[in-house]
Amino acid sequence: MRIPIQVYQRALATVAALAMSAAAFAHHSFAMFDRDKEVVLSGVVHEFQWTNPHAFIEFDVSNDKGQPERWSVEMNSPNNLTRQGWKSSYLKSGDKVTVTLNPLRDGKKGGLFVAIVLADGKVIKDPTSRQRPTPAEGAPAPKS
């Protein structure tokens, strides 16, 4: 008995659709971030990771005792950031910045990028997030 070619084509299409849906499920949702809260922090860039699938800003913020605490801020992909006007050279280790983020729900030191005030005063916002004024635009003073 010969199997019609259409059966093979349907099977291949099904396998391809399942493979693509698995990739979509592998990408996390934004449920881990509290999108109703914004935290504003000033600190010093430790590392700017211009990597896929997400870029990250790793920066040190002084706690109440004056000791540095490392915060990790998840951003969009480098491809999307480039389309939003970012350059991989915008942040360097040692740069003083003020970052606005949606904090992690679990209380760990991290969050989702909302906006940044660079050392030279330039403000860059994530055009896909709800926007409140940044510190440079009259928002409350950041925790340092």
Helices and strands as residue ranges (DSSP letters): H 5-26, E 39-49, E 56-62, E 68-74, H 78-83, E 96-103, E 110-117, E 123-125, G 135-137
